[in-house]
Amino acid sequence: MNTACGQPCKKMVGKKTAGGKTAATEMARRKPPFENGRNGYIINLDDDERHFIRRLVGEVRELLTSMPVGDPKMARLFPPAYTHSTGEDADAETEYQRLMRDELVASRLDSIGRIDELLADTSSSTMSGEQLNAFVVSLNSVRLILGTILDITDEDDDEDDDPDSPLAAEMAMYHFLSWLLDSAVTALMQG
């Protein structure tokens, strides 16, 4: 199944999550990270997971406010509106990025701020649909940047993941984020 945020993970067995647990262990827990409740969406994240996600979205916040326009790490966050790089399309793309970039950055920063505030309150166990949407936007921003750094494409297969790779930790993080994102999107679709 394809989601608006990319393909869900195909295989998580043996992958380590941020907390050092295997992804299979994480996925086997009794409750998914997000689920529908009577008064909103239930957050089933422990304090370590909350802290880890807050750290990641904080890093994205820093990148959004400090990276120069055109930085390759940010390419997937600001995809081109015009795909041809010659003539009028190149000029139109430059103008589009000039006009829209600040709005896109502001929107992402707003989502990050709302999620950071929500996760900082460890007593908070539910969120609204609007907050879960902001969570999806924020998680996907981290995942897109990480996917760019890892050079992940639609054709990549999780079977090719090398646990001895110097980027194995980043790949495990990518899979963990994909799993969280899939849970959030599933909860939204069922809500």
PyMOL CGO cylinders between C-alpha atoms (Angstrom):
from pymol import cmd
from pymol.cgo import CYLINDER

trace = [
    CYLINDER, 0.00, 0.00, 0.00, 1.30, 3.45, -0.88, 0.3, 1, 1, 1, 1, 1, 1,
    CYLINDER, 1.30, 3.45, -0.88, 0.54, 6.39, 1.40, 0.3, 1, 1, 1, 1, 1, 1,
    CYLINDER, 0.54, 6.39, 1.40, 0.80, 10.09, 0.76, 0.3, 1, 1, 1, 1, 1, 1,
    CYLINDER, 0.80, 10.09, 0.76, 3.98, 10.01, 2.81, 0.3, 1, 1, 1, 1, 1, 1,
    CYLINDER, 3.98, 10.01, 2.81, 5.75, 7.30, 0.84, 0.3, 1, 1, 1, 1, 1, 1,
    CYLINDER, 5.75, 7.30, 0.84, 5.85, 3.55, 0.92, 0.3, 1, 1, 1, 1, 1, 1,
    CYLINDER, 5.85, 3.55, 0.92, 5.58, 1.86, 4.29, 0.3, 1, 1, 1, 1, 1, 1,
    CYLINDER, 5.58, 1.86, 4.29, 8.42, -0.37, 5.42, 0.3, 1, 1, 1, 1, 1, 1,
    CYLINDER, 8.42, -0.37, 5.42, 8.45, -3.79, 3.83, 0.3, 1, 1, 1, 1, 1, 1,
    CYLINDER, 8.45, -3.79, 3.83, 10.58, -5.51, 6.43, 0.3, 1, 1, 1, 1, 1, 1,
    CYLINDER, 10.58, -5.51, 6.43, 11.54, -4.49, 9.94, 0.3, 1, 1, 1, 1, 1, 1,
    CYLINDER, 11.54, -4.49, 9.94, 12.82, -7.75, 11.41, 0.3, 1, 1, 1, 1, 1, 1,
    CYLINDER, 12.82, -7.75, 11.41, 16.21, -7.29, 13.03, 0.3, 1, 1, 1, 1, 1, 1,
    CYLINDER, 16.21, -7.29, 13.03, 16.30, -3.51, 12.62, 0.3, 1, 1, 1, 1, 1, 1,
    CYLINDER, 16.30, -3.51, 12.62, 17.29, -1.56, 15.72, 0.3, 1, 1, 1, 1, 1, 1,
    CYLINDER, 17.29, -1.56, 15.72, 15.13, 1.36, 16.82, 0.3, 1, 1, 1, 1, 1, 1,
    CYLINDER, 15.13, 1.36, 16.82, 16.25, 4.53, 18.53, 0.3, 1, 1, 1, 1, 1, 1,
    CYLINDER, 16.25, 4.53, 18.53, 15.88, 2.88, 21.93, 0.3, 1, 1, 1, 1, 1, 1,
    CYLINDER, 15.88, 2.88, 21.93, 18.13, -0.03, 20.93, 0.3, 1, 1, 1, 1, 1, 1,
    CYLINDER, 18.13, -0.03, 20.93, 15.23, -2.48, 20.71, 0.3, 1, 1, 1, 1, 1, 1,
    CYLINDER, 15.23, -2.48, 20.71, 14.67, -4.47, 17.56, 0.3, 1, 1, 1, 1, 1, 1,
    CYLINDER, 14.67, -4.47, 17.56, 11.98, -3.09, 15.34, 0.3, 1, 1, 1, 1, 1, 1,
    CYLINDER, 11.98, -3.09, 15.34, 10.23, -6.46, 15.47, 0.3, 1, 1, 1, 1, 1, 1,
    CYLINDER, 10.23, -6.46, 15.47, 10.00, -6.09, 19.26, 0.3, 1, 1, 1, 1, 1, 1,
    CYLINDER, 10.00, -6.09, 19.26, 8.64, -2.58, 18.87, 0.3, 1, 1, 1, 1, 1, 1,
    CYLINDER, 8.64, -2.58, 18.87, 6.09, -3.69, 16.31, 0.3, 1, 1, 1, 1, 1, 1,
    CYLINDER, 6.09, -3.69, 16.31, 5.02, -6.63, 18.48, 0.3, 1, 1, 1, 1, 1, 1,
    CYLINDER, 5.02, -6.63, 18.48, 4.07, -4.43, 21.40, 0.3, 1, 1, 1, 1, 1, 1,
    CYLINDER, 4.07, -4.43, 21.40, 0.43, -4.60, 22.36, 0.3, 1, 1, 1, 1, 1, 1,
    CYLINDER, 0.43, -4.60, 22.36, -0.55, -1.11, 21.26, 0.3, 1, 1, 1, 1, 1, 1,
    CYLINDER, -0.55, -1.11, 21.26, 0.44, 0.75, 18.09, 0.3, 1, 1, 1, 1, 1, 1,
    CYLINDER, 0.44, 0.75, 18.09, 2.15, 4.14, 18.53, 0.3, 1, 1, 1, 1, 1, 1,
    CYLINDER, 2.15, 4.14, 18.53, -1.11, 5.88, 17.53, 0.3, 1, 1, 1, 1, 1, 1,
    CYLINDER, -1.11, 5.88, 17.53, -4.67, 4.65, 17.66, 0.3, 1, 1, 1, 1, 1, 1,
    CYLINDER, -4.67, 4.65, 17.66, -8.19, 6.00, 17.59, 0.3, 1, 1, 1, 1, 1, 1,
    CYLINDER, -8.19, 6.00, 17.59, -9.80, 6.85, 20.91, 0.3, 1, 1, 1, 1, 1, 1,
    CYLINDER, -9.80, 6.85, 20.91, -13.12, 8.29, 21.99, 0.3, 1, 1, 1, 1, 1, 1,
    CYLINDER, -13.12, 8.29, 21.99, -11.70, 11.78, 22.54, 0.3, 1, 1, 1, 1, 1, 1,
    CYLINDER, -11.70, 11.78, 22.54, -9.10, 11.93, 19.79, 0.3, 1, 1, 1, 1, 1, 1,
    CYLINDER, -9.10, 11.93, 19.79, -6.05, 9.90, 18.90, 0.3, 1, 1, 1, 1, 1, 1,
    CYLINDER, -6.05, 9.90, 18.90, -4.21, 8.02, 21.63, 0.3, 1, 1, 1, 1, 1, 1,
    CYLINDER, -4.21, 8.02, 21.63, -0.43, 8.47, 21.84, 0.3, 1, 1, 1, 1, 1, 1,
    CYLINDER, -0.43, 8.47, 21.84, 1.31, 5.24, 22.86, 0.3, 1, 1, 1, 1, 1, 1,
    CYLINDER, 1.31, 5.24, 22.86, 4.88, 6.55, 22.94, 0.3, 1, 1, 1, 1, 1, 1,
    CYLINDER, 4.88, 6.55, 22.94, 7.16, 6.17, 25.93, 0.3, 1, 1, 1, 1, 1, 1,
    CYLINDER, 7.16, 6.17, 25.93, 9.31, 9.02, 27.27, 0.3, 1, 1, 1, 1, 1, 1,
    CYLINDER, 9.31, 9.02, 27.27, 12.42, 7.87, 25.34, 0.3, 1, 1, 1, 1, 1, 1,
    CYLINDER, 12.42, 7.87, 25.34, 10.50, 7.77, 22.07, 0.3, 1, 1, 1, 1, 1, 1,
    CYLINDER, 10.50, 7.77, 22.07, 9.01, 11.20, 22.73, 0.3, 1, 1, 1, 1, 1, 1,
    CYLINDER, 9.01, 11.20, 22.73, 12.45, 12.63, 23.50, 0.3, 1, 1, 1, 1, 1, 1,
    CYLINDER, 12.45, 12.63, 23.50, 13.96, 11.00, 20.41, 0.3, 1, 1, 1, 1, 1, 1,
    CYLINDER, 13.96, 11.00, 20.41, 11.25, 12.38, 18.10, 0.3, 1, 1, 1, 1, 1, 1,
    CYLINDER, 11.25, 12.38, 18.10, 11.56, 15.83, 19.69, 0.3, 1, 1, 1, 1, 1, 1,
    CYLINDER, 11.56, 15.83, 19.69, 15.31, 15.75, 19.06, 0.3, 1, 1, 1, 1, 1, 1,
    CYLINDER, 15.31, 15.75, 19.06, 14.82, 14.77, 15.42, 0.3, 1, 1, 1, 1, 1, 1,
    CYLINDER, 14.82, 14.77, 15.42, 12.22, 17.43, 14.67, 0.3, 1, 1, 1, 1, 1, 1,
    CYLINDER, 12.22, 17.43, 14.67, 14.43, 19.94, 16.49, 0.3, 1, 1, 1, 1, 1, 1,
    CYLINDER, 14.43, 19.94, 16.49, 17.22, 19.07, 14.07, 0.3, 1, 1, 1, 1, 1, 1,
    CYLINDER, 17.22, 19.07, 14.07, 14.83, 19.61, 11.16, 0.3, 1, 1, 1, 1, 1, 1,
    CYLINDER, 14.83, 19.61, 11.16, 13.86, 22.98, 12.66, 0.3, 1, 1, 1, 1, 1, 1,
    CYLINDER, 13.86, 22.98, 12.66, 17.55, 23.91, 12.74, 0.3, 1, 1, 1, 1, 1, 1,
    CYLINDER, 17.55, 23.91, 12.74, 18.04, 22.81, 9.12, 0.3, 1, 1, 1, 1, 1, 1,
    CYLINDER, 18.04, 22.81, 9.12, 14.96, 24.73, 7.96, 0.3, 1, 1, 1, 1, 1, 1,
    CYLINDER, 14.96, 24.73, 7.96, 16.21, 27.94, 9.53, 0.3, 1, 1, 1, 1, 1, 1,
    CYLINDER, 16.21, 27.94, 9.53, 19.88, 27.64, 8.63, 0.3, 1, 1, 1, 1, 1, 1,
    CYLINDER, 19.88, 27.64, 8.63, 20.32, 25.75, 5.35, 0.3, 1, 1, 1, 1, 1, 1,
    CYLINDER, 20.32, 25.75, 5.35, 20.84, 27.79, 2.21, 0.3, 1, 1, 1, 1, 1, 1,
    CYLINDER, 20.84, 27.79, 2.21, 18.32, 27.59, -0.60, 0.3, 1, 1, 1, 1, 1, 1,
    CYLINDER, 18.32, 27.59, -0.60, 19.24, 24.75, -2.91, 0.3, 1, 1, 1, 1, 1, 1,
    CYLINDER, 19.24, 24.75, -2.91, 20.98, 22.57, -0.30, 0.3, 1, 1, 1, 1, 1, 1,
    CYLINDER, 20.98, 22.57, -0.30, 20.71, 18.98, -1.60, 0.3, 1, 1, 1, 1, 1, 1,
    CYLINDER, 20.71, 18.98, -1.60, 19.64, 17.61, 1.83, 0.3, 1, 1, 1, 1, 1, 1,
    CYLINDER, 19.64, 17.61, 1.83, 16.51, 19.73, 1.63, 0.3, 1, 1, 1, 1, 1, 1,
    CYLINDER, 16.51, 19.73, 1.63, 15.60, 18.84, -1.97, 0.3, 1, 1, 1, 1, 1, 1,
    CYLINDER, 15.60, 18.84, -1.97, 12.73, 16.51, -1.08, 0.3, 1, 1, 1, 1, 1, 1,
    CYLINDER, 12.73, 16.51, -1.08, 11.20, 19.08, 1.28, 0.3, 1, 1, 1, 1, 1, 1,
    CYLINDER, 11.20, 19.08, 1.28, 11.05, 21.64, -1.52, 0.3, 1, 1, 1, 1, 1, 1,
    CYLINDER, 11.05, 21.64, -1.52, 10.38, 19.63, -4.69, 0.3, 1, 1, 1, 1, 1, 1,
    CYLINDER, 10.38, 19.63, -4.69, 10.40, 21.48, -7.99, 0.3, 1, 1, 1, 1, 1, 1,
    CYLINDER, 10.40, 21.48, -7.99, 7.09, 22.68, -9.37, 0.3, 1, 1, 1, 1, 1, 1,
    CYLINDER, 7.09, 22.68, -9.37, 8.57, 22.81, -12.87, 0.3, 1, 1, 1, 1, 1, 1,
    CYLINDER, 8.57, 22.81, -12.87, 10.56, 19.75, -13.86, 0.3, 1, 1, 1, 1, 1, 1,
    CYLINDER, 10.56, 19.75, -13.86, 12.35, 21.00, -16.96, 0.3, 1, 1, 1, 1, 1, 1,
    CYLINDER, 12.35, 21.00, -16.96, 15.51, 22.96, -16.27, 0.3, 1, 1, 1, 1, 1, 1,
    CYLINDER, 15.51, 22.96, -16.27, 15.66, 24.96, -19.47, 0.3, 1, 1, 1, 1, 1, 1,
    CYLINDER, 15.66, 24.96, -19.47, 14.33, 28.33, -20.53, 0.3, 1, 1, 1, 1, 1, 1,
    CYLINDER, 14.33, 28.33, -20.53, 11.02, 29.51, -19.17, 0.3, 1, 1, 1, 1, 1, 1,
    CYLINDER, 11.02, 29.51, -19.17, 10.58, 26.51, -16.86, 0.3, 1, 1, 1, 1, 1, 1,
    CYLINDER, 10.58, 26.51, -16.86, 13.86, 27.27, -15.08, 0.3, 1, 1, 1, 1, 1, 1,
    CYLINDER, 13.86, 27.27, -15.08, 12.82, 30.89, -14.61, 0.3, 1, 1, 1, 1, 1, 1,
    CYLINDER, 12.82, 30.89, -14.61, 9.35, 29.84, -13.45, 0.3, 1, 1, 1, 1, 1, 1,
    CYLINDER, 9.35, 29.84, -13.45, 10.89, 27.37, -10.97, 0.3, 1, 1, 1, 1, 1, 1,
    CYLINDER, 10.89, 27.37, -10.97, 13.19, 30.02, -9.53, 0.3, 1, 1, 1, 1, 1, 1,
    CYLINDER, 13.19, 30.02, -9.53, 10.24, 32.37, -9.12, 0.3, 1, 1, 1, 1, 1, 1,
    CYLINDER, 10.24, 32.37, -9.12, 8.06, 29.64, -7.59, 0.3, 1, 1, 1, 1, 1, 1,
    CYLINDER, 8.06, 29.64, -7.59, 10.74, 28.75, -5.02, 0.3, 1, 1, 1, 1, 1, 1,
    CYLINDER, 10.74, 28.75, -5.02, 11.26, 32.44, -4.24, 0.3, 1, 1, 1, 1, 1, 1,
    CYLINDER, 11.26, 32.44, -4.24, 7.55, 32.98, -3.64, 0.3, 1, 1, 1, 1, 1, 1,
    CYLINDER, 7.55, 32.98, -3.64, 6.65, 29.72, -1.90, 0.3, 1, 1, 1, 1, 1, 1,
    CYLINDER, 6.65, 29.72, -1.90, 9.72, 28.71, 0.10, 0.3, 1, 1, 1, 1, 1, 1,
    CYLINDER, 9.72, 28.71, 0.10, 9.05, 31.02, 3.06, 0.3, 1, 1, 1, 1, 1, 1,
    CYLINDER, 9.05, 31.02, 3.06, 5.45, 29.81, 3.27, 0.3, 1, 1, 1, 1, 1, 1,
    CYLINDER, 5.45, 29.81, 3.27, 6.53, 26.16, 3.11, 0.3, 1, 1, 1, 1, 1, 1,
    CYLINDER, 6.53, 26.16, 3.11, 9.19, 26.73, 5.79, 0.3, 1, 1, 1, 1, 1, 1,
    CYLINDER, 9.19, 26.73, 5.79, 6.69, 28.55, 8.03, 0.3, 1, 1, 1, 1, 1, 1,
    CYLINDER, 6.69, 28.55, 8.03, 4.16, 25.72, 7.66, 0.3, 1, 1, 1, 1, 1, 1,
    CYLINDER, 4.16, 25.72, 7.66, 6.74, 23.07, 8.56, 0.3, 1, 1, 1, 1, 1, 1,
    CYLINDER, 6.74, 23.07, 8.56, 8.04, 25.11, 11.50, 0.3, 1, 1, 1, 1, 1, 1,
    CYLINDER, 8.04, 25.11, 11.50, 4.48, 25.52, 12.79, 0.3, 1, 1, 1, 1, 1, 1,
    CYLINDER, 4.48, 25.52, 12.79, 3.92, 21.74, 12.65, 0.3, 1, 1, 1, 1, 1, 1,
    CYLINDER, 3.92, 21.74, 12.65, 7.24, 21.11, 14.40, 0.3, 1, 1, 1, 1, 1, 1,
    CYLINDER, 7.24, 21.11, 14.40, 6.40, 23.60, 17.14, 0.3, 1, 1, 1, 1, 1, 1,
    CYLINDER, 6.40, 23.60, 17.14, 3.02, 22.02, 17.82, 0.3, 1, 1, 1, 1, 1, 1,
    CYLINDER, 3.02, 22.02, 17.82, 4.47, 18.52, 17.96, 0.3, 1, 1, 1, 1, 1, 1,
    CYLINDER, 4.47, 18.52, 17.96, 7.39, 19.57, 20.15, 0.3, 1, 1, 1, 1, 1, 1,
    CYLINDER, 7.39, 19.57, 20.15, 4.97, 21.16, 22.62, 0.3, 1, 1, 1, 1, 1, 1,
    CYLINDER, 4.97, 21.16, 22.62, 2.68, 18.12, 22.61, 0.3, 1, 1, 1, 1, 1, 1,
    CYLINDER, 2.68, 18.12, 22.61, 5.51, 15.60, 23.13, 0.3, 1, 1, 1, 1, 1, 1,
    CYLINDER, 5.51, 15.60, 23.13, 7.15, 17.72, 25.84, 0.3, 1, 1, 1, 1, 1, 1,
    CYLINDER, 7.15, 17.72, 25.84, 4.03, 17.24, 27.95, 0.3, 1, 1, 1, 1, 1, 1,
    CYLINDER, 4.03, 17.24, 27.95, 4.53, 13.59, 28.91, 0.3, 1, 1, 1, 1, 1, 1,
    CYLINDER, 4.53, 13.59, 28.91, 1.18, 13.59, 30.72, 0.3, 1, 1, 1, 1, 1, 1,
    CYLINDER, 1.18, 13.59, 30.72, -0.56, 14.18, 27.38, 0.3, 1, 1, 1, 1, 1, 1,
    CYLINDER, -0.56, 14.18, 27.38, -1.91, 10.90, 26.07, 0.3, 1, 1, 1, 1, 1, 1,
    CYLINDER, -1.91, 10.90, 26.07, -4.28, 12.09, 23.35, 0.3, 1, 1, 1, 1, 1, 1,
    CYLINDER, -4.28, 12.09, 23.35, -4.17, 14.46, 20.42, 0.3, 1, 1, 1, 1, 1, 1,
    CYLINDER, -4.17, 14.46, 20.42, -6.63, 15.92, 17.97, 0.3, 1, 1, 1, 1, 1, 1,
    CYLINDER, -6.63, 15.92, 17.97, -6.77, 15.08, 14.28, 0.3, 1, 1, 1, 1, 1, 1,
    CYLINDER, -6.77, 15.08, 14.28, -5.11, 18.42, 13.55, 0.3, 1, 1, 1, 1, 1, 1,
    CYLINDER, -5.11, 18.42, 13.55, -2.27, 17.56, 15.92, 0.3, 1, 1, 1, 1, 1, 1,
    CYLINDER, -2.27, 17.56, 15.92, -1.86, 14.11, 14.38, 0.3, 1, 1, 1, 1, 1, 1,
    CYLINDER, -1.86, 14.11, 14.38, -1.72, 15.71, 10.93, 0.3, 1, 1, 1, 1, 1, 1,
    CYLINDER, -1.72, 15.71, 10.93, 1.02, 18.03, 12.21, 0.3, 1, 1, 1, 1, 1, 1,
    CYLINDER, 1.02, 18.03, 12.21, 2.79, 14.96, 13.56, 0.3, 1, 1, 1, 1, 1, 1,
    CYLINDER, 2.79, 14.96, 13.56, 2.62, 13.32, 10.11, 0.3, 1, 1, 1, 1, 1, 1,
    CYLINDER, 2.62, 13.32, 10.11, 4.04, 16.46, 8.46, 0.3, 1, 1, 1, 1, 1, 1,
    CYLINDER, 4.04, 16.46, 8.46, 6.87, 16.68, 10.99, 0.3, 1, 1, 1, 1, 1, 1,
    CYLINDER, 6.87, 16.68, 10.99, 7.76, 12.98, 10.88, 0.3, 1, 1, 1, 1, 1, 1,
    CYLINDER, 7.76, 12.98, 10.88, 7.66, 13.00, 7.11, 0.3, 1, 1, 1, 1, 1, 1,
    CYLINDER, 7.66, 13.00, 7.11, 10.01, 16.00, 6.99, 0.3, 1, 1, 1, 1, 1, 1,
    CYLINDER, 10.01, 16.00, 6.99, 12.57, 14.07, 9.05, 0.3, 1, 1, 1, 1, 1, 1,
    CYLINDER, 12.57, 14.07, 9.05, 12.05, 10.98, 6.91, 0.3, 1, 1, 1, 1, 1, 1,
    CYLINDER, 12.05, 10.98, 6.91, 12.43, 12.89, 3.63, 0.3, 1, 1, 1, 1, 1, 1,
    CYLINDER, 12.43, 12.89, 3.63, 15.70, 14.48, 4.73, 0.3, 1, 1, 1, 1, 1, 1,
    CYLINDER, 15.70, 14.48, 4.73, 17.02, 11.15, 6.00, 0.3, 1, 1, 1, 1, 1, 1,
    CYLINDER, 17.02, 11.15, 6.00, 15.92, 9.45, 2.77, 0.3, 1, 1, 1, 1, 1, 1,
    CYLINDER, 15.92, 9.45, 2.77, 17.87, 12.04, 0.79, 0.3, 1, 1, 1, 1, 1, 1,
    CYLINDER, 17.87, 12.04, 0.79, 20.99, 11.54, 2.90, 0.3, 1, 1, 1, 1, 1, 1,
    CYLINDER, 20.99, 11.54, 2.90, 20.67, 7.76, 2.51, 0.3, 1, 1, 1, 1, 1, 1,
    CYLINDER, 20.67, 7.76, 2.51, 19.86, 8.11, -1.21, 0.3, 1, 1, 1, 1, 1, 1,
    CYLINDER, 19.86, 8.11, -1.21, 16.74, 5.96, -0.85, 0.3, 1, 1, 1, 1, 1, 1,
    CYLINDER, 16.74, 5.96, -0.85, 14.63, 5.55, -3.97, 0.3, 1, 1, 1, 1, 1, 1,
    CYLINDER, 14.63, 5.55, -3.97, 11.32, 3.83, -4.74, 0.3, 1, 1, 1, 1, 1, 1,
    CYLINDER, 11.32, 3.83, -4.74, 13.28, 0.91, -6.17, 0.3, 1, 1, 1, 1, 1, 1,
    CYLINDER, 13.28, 0.91, -6.17, 15.22, 0.24, -2.96, 0.3, 1, 1, 1, 1, 1, 1,
    CYLINDER, 15.22, 0.24, -2.96, 14.48, -3.00, -1.17, 0.3, 1, 1, 1, 1, 1, 1,
    CYLINDER, 14.48, -3.00, -1.17, 14.91, -3.44, 2.56, 0.3, 1, 1, 1, 1, 1, 1,
    CYLINDER, 14.91, -3.44, 2.56, 16.55, -6.79, 1.83, 0.3, 1, 1, 1, 1, 1, 1,
    CYLINDER, 16.55, -6.79, 1.83, 19.63, -4.84, 0.68, 0.3, 1, 1, 1, 1, 1, 1,
    CYLINDER, 19.63, -4.84, 0.68, 20.17, -3.16, 4.08, 0.3, 1, 1, 1, 1, 1, 1,
    CYLINDER, 20.17, -3.16, 4.08, 23.67, -3.93, 5.32, 0.3, 1, 1, 1, 1, 1, 1,
    CYLINDER, 23.67, -3.93, 5.32, 23.91, -4.05, 9.12, 0.3, 1, 1, 1, 1, 1, 1,
    CYLINDER, 23.91, -4.05, 9.12, 27.65, -3.35, 8.82, 0.3, 1, 1, 1, 1, 1, 1,
    CYLINDER, 27.65, -3.35, 8.82, 27.16, -0.23, 6.73, 0.3, 1, 1, 1, 1, 1, 1,
    CYLINDER, 27.16, -0.23, 6.73, 28.44, 3.03, 8.22, 0.3, 1, 1, 1, 1, 1, 1,
    CYLINDER, 28.44, 3.03, 8.22, 24.87, 4.31, 7.73, 0.3, 1, 1, 1, 1, 1, 1,
    CYLINDER, 24.87, 4.31, 7.73, 23.15, 1.33, 9.42, 0.3, 1, 1, 1, 1, 1, 1,
    CYLINDER, 23.15, 1.33, 9.42, 22.00, 3.46, 12.38, 0.3, 1, 1, 1, 1, 1, 1,
    CYLINDER, 22.00, 3.46, 12.38, 20.50, 6.05, 10.04, 0.3, 1, 1, 1, 1, 1, 1,
    CYLINDER, 20.50, 6.05, 10.04, 18.79, 3.29, 8.06, 0.3, 1, 1, 1, 1, 1, 1,
    CYLINDER, 18.79, 3.29, 8.06, 17.31, 1.84, 11.26, 0.3, 1, 1, 1, 1, 1, 1,
    CYLINDER, 17.31, 1.84, 11.26, 16.11, 5.33, 12.18, 0.3, 1, 1, 1, 1, 1, 1,
    CYLINDER, 16.11, 5.33, 12.18, 14.52, 5.66, 8.73, 0.3, 1, 1, 1, 1, 1, 1,
    CYLINDER, 14.52, 5.66, 8.73, 12.66, 2.37, 9.21, 0.3, 1, 1, 1, 1, 1, 1,
    CYLINDER, 12.66, 2.37, 9.21, 11.52, 3.37, 12.70, 0.3, 1, 1, 1, 1, 1, 1,
    CYLINDER, 11.52, 3.37, 12.70, 10.20, 6.69, 11.36, 0.3, 1, 1, 1, 1, 1, 1,
    CYLINDER, 10.20, 6.69, 11.36, 8.46, 4.86, 8.51, 0.3, 1, 1, 1, 1, 1, 1,
    CYLINDER, 8.46, 4.86, 8.51, 6.76, 2.58, 11.01, 0.3, 1, 1, 1, 1, 1, 1,
    CYLINDER, 6.76, 2.58, 11.01, 5.64, 5.54, 13.15, 0.3, 1, 1, 1, 1, 1, 1,
    CYLINDER, 5.64, 5.54, 13.15, 4.40, 7.37, 10.07, 0.3, 1, 1, 1, 1, 1, 1,
    CYLINDER, 4.40, 7.37, 10.07, 2.49, 4.32, 8.87, 0.3, 1, 1, 1, 1, 1, 1,
    CYLINDER, 2.49, 4.32, 8.87, 0.81, 4.02, 12.28, 0.3, 1, 1, 1, 1, 1, 1,
    CYLINDER, 0.81, 4.02, 12.28, -0.16, 7.71, 12.26, 0.3, 1, 1, 1, 1, 1, 1,
    CYLINDER, -0.16, 7.71, 12.26, -1.54, 7.58, 8.71, 0.3, 1, 1, 1, 1, 1, 1,
    CYLINDER, -1.54, 7.58, 8.71, -3.44, 4.37, 9.50, 0.3, 1, 1, 1, 1, 1, 1,
    CYLINDER, -3.44, 4.37, 9.50, -5.00, 5.98, 12.59, 0.3, 1, 1, 1, 1, 1, 1,
    CYLINDER, -5.00, 5.98, 12.59, -6.03, 9.01, 10.53, 0.3, 1, 1, 1, 1, 1, 1,
    CYLINDER, -6.03, 9.01, 10.53, -7.55, 6.83, 7.81, 0.3, 1, 1, 1, 1, 1, 1,
    CYLINDER, -7.55, 6.83, 7.81, -9.54, 4.86, 10.38, 0.3, 1, 1, 1, 1, 1, 1,
    CYLINDER, -9.54, 4.86, 10.38, -10.66, 7.98, 12.25, 0.3, 1, 1, 1, 1, 1, 1,
]
cmd.load_cgo(trace, "trace")
